[in-house]
Amino acid sequence: MIWTANGCFVTLAILFLWRVEEIAEACSCSPAHPQQAFCNSDVVIRAKVVGEQEVDVGNDIYGNPIKRIKYDIKQMKMFKGPANDIDAIYTAPTSAVCGVNLENNGKEYLITGKLETDGTMHITLCDFLEPWDALSDTQKKSLTQRYEMGCDCKITRCTSIPCVLNSPTECLWTDWLIEQKVNGRQAKHFACIKRSDDSCAWYRAAAPPKKEFMDIEDP
């Protein structure tokens, strides 16, 4: 009986360690409003994939090769980023470690990502990546001016009532609470913009903001 009890304990311990490893390797991140993604990214481009290959980008601390998927791209437009065009982006090989799967079929994407010290662009599932045709007109036009105007504001996601704002520079993002989806009305049609008194509020429409600001509760 003592051997069996110890055996069960060892088995449970091994299963627990496996579960910890699975959790550690899983990819998870909080959803971001498109404006947040724009402001937090080093690079924001419109592009399409023209080639794909698996490459080695170095070794880990144990000497094992680090694999990445390299997407050769054709950049259509840069909204934010370095002076030089981006001709390739890198991502992890599987979604379990936040790798992104992009289609090489002529589809154009809006892609946000980070710029590494060697000048290469890297993307993960936590970045904002959308087919260009799936974006609203407001989202497309906000990429050239409005999102940048709101980078000093903070968008606070509300998932349950009560929702609390801690500063007048915050905008309350309620898409998940009201519509049960991240890409809802506020994400598609609104930007959080700083006003003349340094407070922030949601603004709708495609033209540059003037005085037509919403009350913060309206969305």
C-alpha positions in Angstrom: 0.0 0.0 0.0 2.9 2.4 0.8 4.5 1.8 -2.6 1.2 2.4 -4.4 0.6 5.6 -2.6 4.1 6.8 -3.4 3.6 5.7 -7.0 0.4 7.7 -7.3 2.2 10.7 -5.8 5.0 10.5 -8.3 2.5 10.2 -11.2 0.5 13.2 -10.1 3.7 15.2 -9.7 4.8 14.4 -13.2 1.4 15.3 -14.6 1.5 18.6 -12.7 4.9 19.4 -14.2 3.6 18.7 -17.7 0.7 21.0 -17.1 3.0 23.8 -15.9 5.1 23.4 -19.0 2.0 23.5 -21.2 0.8 26.7 -19.5 4.2 28.3 -19.8 4.4 27.6 -23.5 0.8 28.7 -24.2 0.3 32.1 -25.9 -2.0 34.5 -24.2 -2.4 38.3 -24.3 -5.0 40.9 -23.6 -7.0 42.2 -26.6 -6.0 45.7 -27.7 -8.0 48.5 -29.3 -6.5 49.2 -32.8 -5.4 52.6 -31.5 -3.5 51.0 -28.6 -1.9 48.6 -31.1 -0.8 51.5 -33.3 0.7 53.5 -30.4 2.5 50.5 -28.8 4.0 49.2 -32.0 7.3 50.1 -33.6 6.1 49.4 -37.1 2.6 49.6 -38.7 2.4 48.6 -42.3 0.0 47.5 -45.1 1.6 44.6 -46.9 1.1 41.2 -48.6 3.1 38.0 -48.3 5.1 37.0 -51.4 7.2 34.2 -49.9 7.6 32.0 -46.8 10.4 29.9 -45.3 11.6 28.5 -42.0 15.0 29.9 -40.9 17.4 29.6 -38.0 17.9 32.9 -36.1 20.5 31.7 -33.6 20.7 29.3 -30.6 19.1 29.2 -27.3 21.0 28.9 -24.0 21.3 25.2 -24.5 22.8 25.5 -27.9 19.6 24.4 -29.8 18.8 26.3 -33.0 15.9 28.8 -32.7 13.5 28.5 -35.6 11.4 31.3 -37.0 9.1 31.6 -40.0 10.3 34.4 -42.3 7.6 36.0 -44.5 8.9 37.9 -47.5 6.5 40.7 -48.0 5.7 43.5 -50.4 5.0 46.6 -48.4 2.2 48.7 -49.8 2.3 51.5 -47.3 4.1 52.3 -44.0 2.0 54.2 -41.4 4.7 54.0 -38.7 8.2 52.7 -38.7 11.8 53.2 -39.9 12.9 55.2 -42.9 13.6 52.0 -45.0 10.9 49.8 -46.3 10.2 46.4 -44.6 10.8 43.5 -46.9 10.4 40.6 -44.4 8.8 39.9 -41.1 9.6 37.1 -38.6 7.4 35.1 -36.3 7.5 32.0 -34.1 6.9 28.7 -35.9 3.7 27.7 -34.0 0.7 29.5 -32.4 1.5 27.9 -29.1 4.4 30.3 -28.8 2.5 33.2 -30.4 3.5 32.5 -34.0 1.3 34.1 -36.7 0.1 32.3 -39.8 -0.3 34.7 -42.8 -1.7 33.6 -46.2 0.4 33.8 -49.3 -2.4 34.4 -51.7 -2.3 38.1 -52.5 -4.3 39.1 -49.5 -3.3 42.4 -48.0 -2.9 42.9 -44.3 -2.5 45.6 -41.8 0.4 44.4 -39.7 1.8 45.9 -36.4 4.9 44.6 -34.8 8.2 45.2 -33.1 11.5 46.3 -34.6 14.5 44.4 -33.2 18.0 45.9 -32.7 19.2 44.3 -36.0 16.4 46.2 -37.9 14.2 43.1 -38.5 10.5 43.2 -37.8 8.9 40.6 -35.6 5.2 39.8 -35.0 3.2 37.7 -32.6 -0.4 36.8 -32.0 -0.5 39.7 -29.5 0.0 42.2 -32.3 -2.8 43.7 -34.3 -3.1 41.9 -37.6 -6.1 42.2 -39.8 -6.9 41.6 -43.5 -7.0 45.1 -45.0 -10.5 44.6 -46.5 -11.8 43.7 -43.0 -11.0 47.2 -41.6 -13.6 49.9 -41.4 -13.1 53.1 -43.3 -12.6 54.9 -40.0 -9.9 52.5 -39.0 -8.1 52.9 -42.3 -8.2 56.7 -42.2 -7.2 56.8 -38.5 -3.9 55.2 -39.3 -2.6 58.3 -41.0 -3.4 60.8 -38.2 -6.0 60.2 -35.6 -4.6 57.2 -33.7 -1.3 59.1 -33.3 -3.1 62.1 -31.8 -4.4 59.8 -29.1 -1.2 58.1 -28.0 -1.0 60.1 -24.8 -4.5 58.8 -23.9 -5.1 55.5 -22.2 -7.9 53.1 -23.4 -9.2 51.0 -20.5 -11.0 47.8 -21.3 -14.2 47.1 -19.4 -15.3 43.5 -19.1 -17.7 43.6 -16.2 -19.7 46.2 -14.3 -18.7 48.5 -12.5 -16.0 49.9 -14.9 -13.7 52.4 -13.2 -11.7 55.2 -14.8 -8.8 56.5 -12.7 -7.9 59.5 -14.8 -9.5 62.1 -17.2 -7.0 60.9 -19.8 -8.7 57.5 -20.0 -11.4 56.3 -22.4 -13.6 53.4 -21.4 -13.6 50.5 -24.0 -16.9 48.6 -23.6 -17.1 46.5 -26.8 -16.7 43.2 -24.9 -19.2 44.2 -22.3 -21.9 45.4 -24.6 -21.4 43.4 -27.8 -19.5 40.3 -26.5 -16.7 40.9 -29.0 -13.4 42.8 -29.2 -13.8 44.2 -32.7 -17.0 46.1 -31.9 -18.4 49.5 -32.5 -15.7 51.4 -30.6 -12.9 49.4 -32.2 -14.2 50.0 -35.7 -15.5 53.5 -35.5 -13.9 55.4 -32.7 -10.6 56.8 -31.5 -9.7 58.1 -28.1 -8.3 61.7 -28.6 -6.9 64.3 -26.2 -8.9 67.5 -26.0 -7.7 71.0 -25.4 -8.1 70.6 -21.6 -5.8 67.5 -21.7 -8.7 65.2 -21.0 -9.5 62.3 -23.4 -12.7 61.3 -25.1 -14.0 59.1 -27.8 -14.3 60.7 -31.3 -16.1 59.4 -34.3 -15.9 60.1 -38.0 -13.2 60.1 -40.6 -12.3 63.8 -40.7 -9.7 65.2 -38.2 -11.3 66.1 -34.9 -12.6 69.6 -34.2 -15.1 70.0 -31.4 -17.4 67.0 -32.0 -16.4 64.9 -29.1 -18.6 62.3 -27.5 -19.2 62.0 -23.8 -17.0 59.3 -22.5 -20.0 57.1 -21.6 -21.7 57.2 -25.0 -20.2 54.2 -26.7 
